Amino acid sequence: MRSGSSDSDKSSDKSSVPLCDRLFERITAHPQRRISFAEFMAIALYDPDYGYYATPSPRIGAAGDFYTSPHLDAAFGELLAEQFAELWHLLGAPHPFTLVEMGAGQGILAADVLRYLYREHYACFEAVNYVIVEISAAMRAEQQRRLQPLADSGQVRWCSWEEMPLDSVTGCFFSNELVDAFPVHQVAIAQGQLQEIYVTLAPAPASDGPGARFAEALGELSTPALAEYFQLVGVDLPSDRYPDGYRTEVNLAALNWLQTVADRLHRGYVITIDYGYPAQRYYSPTRTTGTLQCYYQHAHHSDPYLHIGRQDLTAHVDFTALERQGDRCGLDTLGFVPQGLFLMALGLGDRLAALSYPEPGVAVNLAELLQQRDRLQSLIDPLRLGNFGVLVQGKGIDPAALPKGLQTPSSLGVV
């Protein structure tokens, strides 16, 4: 079993002491002195006082722990805006046309989308009602500072799921790198049986002095939904194909989230952009340690018990689960493509060509031109962000009328 120290017993770990104390209290209060990994991850990331996403210090970008596509170049948001403008026409140009961004980070994507719609698709811009669902108070405050003029005009607003009526949205729900940050359960194969990995406490080594440290323990599944999940995605786990010691993740929160979205969508689309795989690839018997990763100061590792509250925790997205859950919730799967193909279909290739062949007589800064070209290449490079998945689902629309971003010769169906 893996274990990692907390800041309560190792100050050099740079964990949040109050958050570790809160986790210790939660574990010791449990009759079996343990909590699921999903509960541990939820507290580490979203504790309202000390969680990773609750504190106001930089989390994304050069001063933070990781980048997202909007940080590389405004082209990402502008091409997404091209897709939104087309969706507006496919829906019959409704007014209002509601765009719901879920988990809006620092508000960069929202600003890029709205700025481009104002400049290039003004009729669509006038129809847009831009709604942000953000559970992090620190992120919400940063978004409100960045988007204040639009918020003052009433075109951008923030609301909770509870404040959004059922069957009320005509438009598009969308997210970029949201689902990977949902808390996941961890499970493992032990003696041919599917068991859950729990977080518990163990005595700290004598060399560390008095105290406790986080450790892991196997036990029965905390909910039958974990076994039902593998039936949903068509994966035979456990089976003889999976060795003892095999461990992986189950994102039950993603299923609940998609149900929440589908319940509020009257007519329109759901676009999910994230890194992940179809289920058969995600749960390959050769992927014996799962996909959980930790990001701290632009480096990644696999120990979630370091830098607690100060590092990001993520797991890849099972896109098959989102497709199958969508089926159960009344959403049609329109397509699943790599981000690179999605952006190329929306015009990124034309932008790259324009950089390669600038207009005659126009002065160019070669260094800036090469830097921008590299940023655009990063958005489509299959070894970088271009390999992210884009899943498009719809409700109350003609499934044969594919959005432009899916109109590629290499479109991939989710298995």
C-alpha positions in Angstrom: 0.0 0.0 0.0 1.1 3.5 -0.7 1.3 6.2 2.0 2.4 9.8 2.1 3.0 12.2 5.0 1.0 15.3 5.8 2.2 18.7 6.9 1.1 17.8 10.4 4.2 15.5 10.7 6.5 16.9 7.9 6.6 20.6 7.5 8.8 20.2 4.4 5.8 18.6 2.6 4.2 22.0 2.1 0.7 20.7 2.8 -1.9 22.9 4.4 -1.8 22.1 8.1 -5.5 23.2 8.8 -6.7 21.1 5.9 -4.7 18.0 7.1 -6.2 18.5 10.6 -9.6 18.6 9.1 -9.0 15.4 7.2 -7.6 13.7 10.4 -10.8 14.7 12.2 -13.0 13.4 9.4 -11.1 10.0 9.4 -11.1 9.6 13.2 -14.8 10.4 13.4 -15.6 7.5 11.1 -16.6 4.3 12.9 -14.0 2.4 10.8 -11.4 5.3 10.9 -11.4 5.6 7.1 -12.9 7.6 4.3 -13.2 6.9 0.6 -10.6 8.3 -1.7 -13.4 10.3 -3.3 -14.1 12.0 0.0 -10.4 12.7 0.5 -10.1 14.2 -3.0 -13.2 16.3 -2.5 -11.9 17.8 0.7 -8.4 18.3 -0.7 -9.7 20.2 -3.7 -12.9 21.8 -2.6 -12.9 22.4 1.2 -14.5 25.8 1.4 -11.7 27.2 3.6 -8.5 25.4 2.7 -9.1 23.3 -0.4 -6.9 23.7 -3.5 -9.6 25.6 -5.5 -10.8 27.6 -2.5 -7.7 29.7 -1.9 -7.0 32.8 -4.0 -3.4 32.1 -4.9 -2.7 31.5 -8.6 -3.5 27.9 -9.7 -3.5 28.2 -13.5 -1.0 29.7 -15.8 2.7 30.6 -15.5 2.5 31.4 -11.8 0.4 28.4 -11.0 0.6 24.6 -11.4 -0.7 23.9 -14.9 -1.9 25.5 -18.2 -5.2 25.1 -20.0 -5.9 25.8 -23.7 -7.3 29.3 -23.1 -4.0 30.3 -21.5 -2.0 29.4 -24.7 -3.9 31.6 -27.2 -7.1 33.5 -27.6 -7.7 31.4 -30.8 -9.0 28.5 -28.6 -11.9 30.7 -27.3 -12.4 32.4 -30.7 -12.8 29.1 -32.6 -15.1 27.8 -29.9 -17.1 31.0 -30.4 -17.3 30.1 -34.1 -18.9 26.8 -33.1 -21.3 28.6 -30.8 -22.4 30.9 -33.5 -23.2 28.0 -35.8 -25.1 26.2 -33.0 -27.2 29.4 -32.6 -28.1 29.2 -36.3 -28.8 25.4 -36.1 -31.2 26.1 -33.2 -33.1 28.7 -35.3 -31.4 31.8 -33.8 -33.2 31.7 -30.4 -33.2 34.8 -28.2 -32.0 34.3 -25.6 -29.3 31.9 -26.6 -27.9 30.6 -23.3 -24.3 29.6 -23.0 -23.5 27.9 -19.7 -19.8 27.6 -18.9 -19.2 25.1 -16.1 -16.0 25.7 -14.2 -14.8 28.9 -15.9 -11.3 29.0 -14.3 -10.0 32.6 -14.4 -12.7 33.8 -16.8 -10.2 33.9 -19.8 -12.3 31.7 -22.0 -15.5 33.6 -21.3 -13.8 36.9 -22.2 -12.3 35.5 -25.5 -15.6 33.9 -26.6 -17.7 37.1 -25.9 -15.1 39.4 -27.4 -15.0 37.4 -30.6 -18.8 37.1 -30.9 -19.1 40.9 -30.5 -16.6 41.5 -33.2 -17.5 38.8 -35.7 -21.1 37.6 -35.0 -22.8 40.5 -33.4 -26.4 39.2 -33.9 -25.5 36.1 -32.0 -23.7 38.2 -29.4 -26.9 40.2 -28.8 -28.8 37.0 -28.2 -26.3 35.5 -25.8 -27.1 35.0 -22.1 -23.8 33.9 -20.7 -24.1 31.9 -17.4 -21.3 30.6 -15.3 -21.6 27.8 -12.8 -18.6 28.0 -10.5 -18.4 26.3 -7.1 -15.1 27.9 -6.1 -15.6 31.3 -4.4 -12.0 32.3 -5.1 -12.4 31.5 -8.8 -15.8 33.2 -9.0 -14.3 36.4 -7.6 -11.5 36.4 -10.1 -14.0 35.8 -13.0 -16.2 38.7 -11.7 -13.2 41.0 -11.7 -12.2 40.1 -15.3 -15.8 40.2 -16.7 -17.1 43.1 -14.6 -18.2 45.3 -17.6 -20.2 42.4 -19.1 -21.6 41.5 -15.7 -22.7 45.1 -15.1 -24.6 45.0 -18.4 -26.4 41.9 -17.4 -25.0 39.7 -20.2 -22.9 37.6 -17.9 -24.2 36.2 -14.6 -23.3 33.5 -12.1 -25.7 31.0 -10.6 -25.8 27.7 -8.8 -27.4 24.5 -10.1 -30.2 25.0 -7.6 -30.9 28.5 -9.0 -31.2 27.1 -12.6 -34.8 25.8 -13.3 -35.3 22.4 -14.8 -35.8 22.2 -18.6 -35.0 25.9 -18.9 -32.0 26.3 -21.2 -32.0 26.6 -24.9 -28.4 26.9 -26.0 -25.2 25.1 -25.0 -23.6 23.8 -21.8 -19.9 23.5 -22.2 -16.8 22.8 -20.1 -13.0 22.7 -20.6 -11.0 20.6 -18.3 -13.7 20.3 -15.7 -14.6 16.6 -15.4 -11.0 15.6 -14.8 -11.1 17.5 -11.5 -14.2 15.7 -10.1 -13.5 13.5 -7.0 -13.0 9.9 -8.0 -13.3 6.6 -6.1 -10.3 4.3 -6.3 -10.8 0.6 -6.6 -8.4 -2.3 -6.8 -8.4 -6.1 -7.5 -7.5 -8.2 -4.5 -7.7 -12.0 -4.6 -9.8 -11.7 -7.7 -12.4 -9.4 -6.1 -13.2 -5.8 -6.7 -12.5 -3.8 -3.6 -12.3 -0.1 -2.7 -9.3 1.9 -1.6 -9.9 3.9 1.5 -7.8 6.6 3.1 -6.9 6.0 6.8 -4.2 6.9 9.3 -1.1 5.1 10.3 1.6 5.9 13.0 4.3 8.2 11.6 7.8 6.6 11.6 9.7 7.2 14.9 12.2 9.4 13.0 9.4 11.8 12.3 8.4 12.2 15.9 4.9 11.8 17.3 1.9 12.1 14.9 0.1 10.2 12.2 0.3 10.0 8.4 -2.2 9.1 5.7 -2.2 5.6 4.5 -4.4 3.4 2.3 -6.5 0.3 3.2 -8.7 -2.0 1.1 -12.3 -2.8 2.0 -15.7 -3.6 0.6 -17.2 -1.2 -1.9 -18.8 1.8 -0.3 -21.7 1.8 -2.8 -23.0 -0.8 -5.3 -22.9 2.0 -7.9 -19.1 1.2 -8.3 -19.8 -2.3 -9.6 -22.8 -1.0 -11.6 -20.5 1.6 -13.3 -18.4 -1.1 -15.0 -21.7 -2.7 -16.3 -22.7 0.7 -17.7 -19.4 1.1 -19.6 -19.2 -2.6 -20.7 -16.0 -3.5 -18.9 -15.7 -6.9 -17.3 -13.9 -6.0 -14.1 -13.0 -8.0 -12.2 -12.1 -10.9 -14.5 -9.1 -13.1 -15.3 -7.8 -10.4 -17.5 -7.0 -8.2 -14.6 -4.1 -9.1 -12.2 -4.2 -8.8 -8.5 -3.0 -5.3 -7.5 -4.7 -3.7 -10.5 -6.0 -0.3 -9.4 -8.0 2.4 -11.2 -10.6 5.1 -10.7 -14.4 5.4 -11.0 -15.9 8.9 -11.5 -19.4 8.6 -10.2 -19.6 12.4 -9.8 -19.4 12.7 -13.6 -22.6 10.7 -14.0 -24.4 12.9 -11.4 -23.1 16.0 -13.1 -24.3 15.0 -16.6 -27.8 14.1 -15.1 -27.9 17.6 -13.6 -27.0 19.2 -17.0 -29.4 17.1 -19.0 -32.3 17.9 -16.6 -31.8 21.7 -17.2 -31.3 21.5 -21.0 -34.5 22.1 -22.9 -33.0 22.1 -26.3 -29.5 22.4 -27.5 -26.0 21.0 -27.0 -23.5 19.8 -24.4 -19.8 20.1 -25.3 -17.2 18.4 -23.0 -13.5 19.1 -23.7 -11.0 17.1 -21.5 -8.3 14.6 -21.5 -9.4 11.0 -21.4 -10.2 7.8 -23.2 -13.1 5.5 -24.2 -13.7 2.9 -21.5 -12.0 -0.1 -23.2 -8.8 1.9 -23.4 -9.2 3.5 -20.0 -9.6 0.2 -18.3 -7.0 -1.7 -20.3 -5.5 -4.5 -18.2 -2.1 -3.1 -18.9 -3.0 0.3 -17.3 -2.4 -1.2 -13.9 -2.0 2.0 -11.8 -4.9 4.0 -13.2 -4.7 7.6 -14.4 -4.6 9.7 -11.2 -2.1 12.5 -11.4 -1.0 15.4 -9.1 0.2 18.7 -10.5 2.4 21.0 -8.4 4.4 24.0 -9.8 4.2 22.6 -13.4 5.5 19.2 -12.5 3.4 16.1 -12.1 3.7 13.0 -9.9 1.4 10.3 -8.5 1.3 10.8 -4.7 -1.9 12.6 -3.6 -0.7 12.7 0.0 1.9 15.3 -0.7 1.2 19.1 -0.8 -2.3 18.5 0.4 -4.5 21.5 -0.5 -1.6 23.0 -2.5 -1.6 20.7 -5.5 -4.1 19.8 -8.1 -5.5 16.2 -8.3 -6.9 14.9 -11.6 -8.0 11.7 -13.3 -8.6 11.1 -17.0 -12.2 11.2 -18.2 -14.0 8.0 -19.3 -15.9 9.3 -22.3 -17.8 6.1 -22.7 -19.4 6.7 -19.3 -20.5 10.2 -20.4 -21.9 8.9 -23.6 -23.8 6.0 -21.9 -25.1 8.2 -19.1 -26.2 10.8 -21.8 -28.2 8.0 -23.4 -30.0 7.4 -20.1 -30.6 11.1 -19.6 -32.1 11.8 -23.0 -28.9 13.2 -24.7 -27.9 12.1 -28.2 -24.2 11.5 -28.9 -23.4 13.6 -32.0 -19.7 12.8 -32.1 -16.4 12.5 -30.3 -13.2 13.9 -31.9 -9.7 14.9 -30.8 -9.4 18.6 -30.0 -6.9 19.0 -32.8 -9.4 17.9 -35.4 -12.2 19.9 -33.8 -10.2 23.1 -34.0 -8.9 22.4 -37.5 -12.5 21.9 -38.7 -13.4 25.3 -37.2 -10.6 27.2 -39.0 -7.4 26.8 -37.1 -5.6 25.5 -40.2 -6.5 28.8 -42.0 -5.0 30.7 -39.1 -1.8 28.7 -39.3 -1.6 29.3 -43.1 -2.1 33.0 -42.6 0.9 33.0 -40.3 3.0 31.1 -42.8 2.1 33.5 -45.7 1.6 37.0 -44.3 0.1 39.7 -46.6 2.7 41.3 -48.9 4.0 44.6 -47.7 2.8 44.1 -44.1 5.6 44.4 -41.5 5.9 41.3 -39.3 7.8 40.6 -36.1 9.3 37.2 -36.9 9.9 36.3 -33.3 6.3 37.0 -32.3 5.0 35.2 -35.4 6.9 32.1 -34.6 5.8 32.2 -31.0 2.1 32.5 -32.0 2.6 29.7 -34.5 4.0 27.5 -31.7 1.0 28.3 -29.5 -1.4 27.3 -32.2 0.5 24.1 -32.9 0.3 23.2 -29.2 -3.5 23.4 -29.4 -3.6 20.7 -32.1 -0.4 18.7 -31.5 -1.5 15.1 -30.7 1.3 14.8 -28.2 0.1 17.9 -26.4 -3.4 19.5 -26.1 -4.5 18.3 -29.5 -5.1 14.8 -28.1 -7.8 16.0 -25.7 -11.2 14.7 -26.4 -14.2 16.7 -27.5 -17.6 15.1 -26.9 -20.7 16.7 -28.3 -24.2 15.7 -27.2 -27.5 17.1 -28.1 -31.2 17.2 -27.0 -34.2 18.1 -29.0 -32.1 18.7 -32.2 -31.6 16.9 -35.5 -28.8 14.5 -34.8 -28.0 14.3 -38.5 -27.1 18.1 -38.6 -23.5 17.8 -37.4 -21.9 20.9 -35.9 -19.0 22.1 -38.0 -16.4 21.0 -35.4 -17.4 17.4 -35.9 -17.3 17.5 -39.7 -14.0 15.8 -40.1 -13.1 12.8 -42.2 -11.4 11.2 -39.1 -14.3 11.6 -36.7 -14.2 9.0 -34.0 -17.2 7.3 -32.4 -17.1 6.6 -28.7 -16.9 2.8 -28.1 
